[in-house]
Amino acid sequence: MFKKQNIINLFFLGLFYHYIFAPKLNTPIPINTGIVSSVVIILLCIRRKIPSNVVYLCLCFIGLGIYSEILSLTINSNSSSYLKLVSKTSLYFIVGFYFFSFINRLSNCTKNAFLLLLKLFSLSVFINSTIIMIEFFVPSFKDFLQNIVLYQDHGLGGINYSTHLYRLRGYSSGGAATLSVTTTVGILSAIYLYKANIYSSKFCILLVLLCYLSLFFLARTGLLFSTVILVFYFIVMLRKSFSSITNLFLTIILVSLVVSCFLLFYNILYTKYTYVLDWAMKWDGERGAGNSFSKLINSFSLTNNYFILLFGTGYYYNSSFNSIPTDSGYLKLIYNIGLPLSFLFYSLFLYLLSNALKARIFPSFFIIIFVILFIFEIKEPCFIQNHTIRFVFVILPVMFYKNNYKLIK
């Protein structure tokens, strides 16, 4: 029998998982589990006072959406999808504050609450990565799961996970580059939890290894980010290990184990599933990373129309004013609301970052995440309706608290 506390822990893990990954269930009336979990969190914490800064930031987001809507109706005679996106972003920001405040009250210490949220997030990423690996090795499980999770293309040429053999998403609303970045942040969270003595070395290695291997079925973006983080961390570990023969020996074993598992997995894939390795590791050719990079660079161009640059078109997706289609988050936003308001939008997140750093709770963690987000924004939007940004919204409220459970007035 489960203890009462274990049941409560599983409830919060499930609630947090669905808030982050928000899979939409394929039922007669589609159920967005992200919205459902958000409503549950709000009901649990409805009596918590929301800081005025949160309200003002949400009003700024919605104000940008209203501007886009008015502009779109005026120029294109069509409704803009951007207002809906920023409204959900504002909702998730409020939900993130509620969830942090609830966990903070239970923990009686802001640092402990922050570590607990990192643990919930890394475990959620670990669970989804495990599901992805099972999908790959058990195709019948993949078919079953993808019949449960609704696939939505929106006419944008996305990946059909029900029919694609080797591009997977697990139990999540989306996959590819977006999910790969979330998985990378999950790996980063596990490393910080290990450094904080929350995770044992054995569990940390298991979590990092499984999450890293799942990236082969997501996107090269996450593979690149994760590899850089792991290599940097191993270098730091090696430098510290020279102070102790025992630590040096353990570090060598750790590196050897990770490399051996990677080579073993690589050989299995290369023998049976050449496509995966060709896609994940190849640079040139139609499916190579070089080709993707070239397409990204070629799509990174601005119009000569100064009106559009200053005021935008109010169209967030495939703007008829942009002759070259682009996935870049920066360009999408510029064509949507113009350069000045785009600068304002990103400045709001820099403002949040600067305030979070003042809390002095793992400041390097916040810096690394925001560096990843701003780099990834070059390729795809990640500051709106993204798994990672929902997690960021959960941990950012650390800036509203002292190093205890009391809200800063």
Beta strands, then each sheet from edge to edge (+ up, - down):
strand 1: 24-25
strand 2: 31-32
sheet 1: 1+ 2-
end
